[in-house]
Amino acid sequence: MPQLTLLFVYGTLKQGQRAAARLAGQRWLGSARTGPGFTLYQLDGYPGLVREPDSDASVVGELWLVDDPCLHAL
């Protein structure tokens, strides 16, 4: 039985975004939001989720259940 991993995506992997096809065949579980203490920054051309314990900010994204080949490819 393949190993499955719960994956939170928040940028180009979200549905309707340019890299969403990379999650084809995986299981979308729904929209999600981090708890407080996370902020998105632009890091070398990519969005980067950064933990900021003193912040009330949170990040909206999606939860996916992905198999090992997909996770490895990402």
C-alpha positions, 0 to 999 in steps of 0.5 A, spaced: 500 500 500 502 506 498 504 511 503 500 517 503 502 524 506 497 530 508 500 536 504 498 544 505 499 548 499 498 555 499 501 558 492 501 556 485 499 549 487 492 551 489 486 549 484 486 554 479 493 556 479 499 555 474 502 549 478 495 545 480 496 540 475 502 537 479 497 535 484 493 531 478 490 524 481 491 526 488 485 527 493 483 534 495 481 534 502 478 542 502 480 549 503 484 550 510 487 556 514 494 555 518 493 557 525 496 564 527 503 565 527 504 564 519 506 569 514 507 569 507 513 572 504 516 572 497 523 568 497 527 568 491 521 568 486 517 563 490 512 564 496 515 562 502 511 560 509 515 563 515 513 561 522 512 568 526 510 566 533 508 573 535 504 574 529 496 573 529 497 572 521 495 566 518 495 563 511 489 560 507 491 554 503 488 547 501 489 540 504 491 534 499 492 527 500 498 525 496 502 519 494 509 518 495 511 519 487 507 526 487 511 528 494 517 526 491 516 530 484 514 536 488 
